[in-house]
Amino acid sequence: MASVAGCSSAVDFLADMTLEEVNVFNGADEPISGTIEIVDPDGDVALEESFDLERDRDGDDEDNDGAAFYDDTWSEAGEYEVSVELEDEPDEASDDGESADDGEDNDDGDDGDDNATPLGPERTDTVTIDDPDEERLVVGIAQEGPGELISFHIIEDFSELEDEFEGEFEE
């Protein structure tokens, strides 16, 4: 158990040196482009950026083109509205052309469509930042399969994502 605890500590230490306040990761098997906007508790735009992310499942991408990192976003503790919109929906997501950003299933009359996804190529949600100096937002795109194309995770340590993305970063 001590060796596992040491690995988590090492991963968290390295992640602390790399991660910023807002981090967007591409988990799709193809490049993705989109935008991210974050509105702070006072209603001001804290972040508004476009991203073009490659995907390197082999882990040999030294330039980190599969992720985007943004700092100086959290002005204070509170609720932030996060919006992510992809230019195109990755192939591994729903191919039914429907999208909803409210987290509810689409009712297109075809209950037999196993590819239907409750979240389309855009998502808006409110995240709570309790400690702006310690907490980070991780945006996963196609990290958890087509059931949740865009996911938001507030973390203090990168190892907190281990259970959610188990096997995603292993060879």
Disulfide bonds with the S-S distance in Angstrom:
none
